[in-house]
Amino acid sequence: MKNGKEKKVSVMPLGDRVLVKPADAAEEQTLASGIIIPDTAKKEKPETGKVVAVGQGKRGDDNELIPMSVKVGDTVMFSKYGYDEVKIEDEEYYIVSESNILAIIK
C-alpha cells in the first residue's frame, strides 16, 4: 500500500478465514494511544494488521451460516503463530482463521 493507495486484492478467503495485510514494523512500534512498545516486548507480542478480505463465515452444527465478526478495513490483533503467510502480487499477506483473531483495534 505504498503511496497511500489501497490495492484491490482478488483473493476471497473460504469459510471463517480472513486475509490480513500485516502492519509495518514502524506501525507496530507505537499504539494508537501513543504507547511505544520496546523491541524486547515486541518479540513475543501478538501480530497486528488490516483486514483486506473475509470469508462468508463458518457453518454451525445445524448448517446455519455464522456471520463473521470482522469486516474489511478493521485493524486486528491475532495470534503470533496462528496464520499462514501468502504472497499475492509481490505483497505479503496472512490468512488467519477467525478463531485466531484476538481483538479488533479501534
N, C-alpha and C positions, 0 to 999 in steps of 0.2 A: 504494500500500500504506500509505495513511495510517492512523493509529491502530492499527498493528501487525497488522491482519488481512490475510491473503493473499486476493487476488481470484482466482476461478476463471475462466480465460480460455478461451473457446470457439473457439480457433483451433488447428488442427493443421497444423504445417509439413509440406511434402511433401519426399520424398527425404531428402537429407542436410542439411536446413536446420534451424535452431534458432531459437526465439523467445526473445529475451532482454529482460528489463526492465533498462534502463540504471541504473547506480549513481548516486545523487545526488551532486552536487558535493562535499558535506560528507563523504560516504563515501569519495570518491576522494582526498581530501586526505591521509589517514593510512592507511597499510597496516596490516594486522593485526599486523605485528611492531612497530608503533609508529613506524616511519619516516615523517616528514612530507615530502610532496612539494611543492616550491616551485612557484608559478604558472608560472615560466619553463619548467620541465621538463614541466609538465602539458600545455602546448600541443602537444607532439609525442609524447606517450606513448600507448600503446595504450589502448583503451577497456576498461571492465570492466562486468560486470552479472551478474544472476542468471538462470539458465535457467528458463523458465516452461513451455515445451513443446518436444518434439523430434520430428522426423520418424522414419520407420521405418528409414531408412538408405539407403545407395547400393547400386545393383546393380553387381556386378563384371562382367568380360568373359564369365564363364561363367554369367551371370544369377543368381548366388548373391547373397543379401542380405548386405551387410557391415554389421554392427550399429554403432550409434552409440557413440562413446567418452564422450560426456557424457550426463548424466541430469538430470531435473527437480530443481531445488534446488541444483545446482552453481553456484559463482561462477566465472566465466570471464573471461579476458583475450582480446580479439580485435582484429584489425587495425582501425586507426582509419578506414580508407576502405573496409573490406570488408563493409559492411552496408547494408540498405535500411531506412529509417525508416517505421514504420506507426503509425497511431493507432487504438486499439481502446478503445471506451467511454471516450473522453476521456483515456486514458492513452497515453504514448509507449512504444513497443517497437521493437526492432530485429530484423530477420530476417537471420541470419548463416549462411553455409554452414559446415559443419563444418571445411572446409579453411582457413577464415579464423580459426578459434579457435586461439589461440597456446598457451594453458595453462589448466589448472584450478587455481584458487587454493584451497589447503587451509587 
